């Protein structure tokens, strides 16, 4: 019975090390891709913000023109 417990503990310890290693490897492969996606999202956000600011400026200019005429 003691041998069985020892083997079981060794097996579980090995599985924990294997899981830790796999997690590190998966994170290493996904990390650069996630950084690339994050940069793309930041670029899209900057473009949307620029477009929104441009449209807001154009609308404000139209409102100013209408107010000055009326």
C-alpha positions in Angstrom: 0.0 0.0 0.0 2.9 2.4 0.8 4.4 1.8 -2.6 1.1 2.6 -4.3 0.9 5.9 -2.3 4.5 6.7 -3.3 3.9 6.0 -7.0 0.7 8.0 -6.9 2.4 11.0 -5.3 5.2 10.7 -7.8 2.8 10.6 -10.7 0.9 13.6 -9.4 4.1 15.6 -8.9 5.1 14.7 -12.5 1.8 15.8 -13.8 2.0 19.1 -11.9 5.5 19.8 -13.5 4.2 18.8 -16.9 1.2 21.1 -16.6 3.4 24.0 -15.4 5.8 23.4 -18.4 2.9 23.2 -20.9 1.3 26.4 -19.5 4.6 28.3 -19.9 5.1 27.0 -23.4 1.5 27.9 -24.4 1.9 31.4 -22.9 5.2 31.9 -24.7 3.5 31.1 -28.0 0.4 33.2 -27.4 2.2 36.2 -25.8 3.6 37.7 -29.0 0.3 37.2 -30.9 -1.6 38.9 -28.1 0.8 41.8 -28.2 0.3 42.2 -31.9 -3.5 42.1 -31.5 -3.3 44.7 -28.8 -1.2 47.0 -31.0 -3.8 46.6 -33.8 -6.6 47.4 -31.4 -4.7 50.5 -30.2 -4.2 51.6 -33.8 -7.9 51.1 -34.5 -8.8 53.1 -31.4 -6.6 56.0 -32.5 -8.1 56.0 -36.0 -11.7 56.0 -34.6 -10.8 58.8 -32.2 -9.3 60.8 -35.0 -12.3 60.3 -37.2 -14.7 61.2 -34.3 -12.6 64.4 -33.6 -12.6 65.4 -37.3 -16.4 64.9 -37.6 -17.0 66.8 -34.3 -14.9 69.7 -35.6 -16.8 69.7 -38.9 -20.2 69.7 -37.1 -19.0 72.4 -34.7 -18.0 74.5 -37.7 -21.4 74.1 -39.3 -23.1 75.1 -36.1 -20.9 78.2 -35.8 -21.7 79.1 -39.4 -25.5 78.7 -38.8 -25.4 80.7 -35.6 -23.4 83.5 -37.3 -25.9 83.7 -40.1 -29.0 83.5 -38.0 
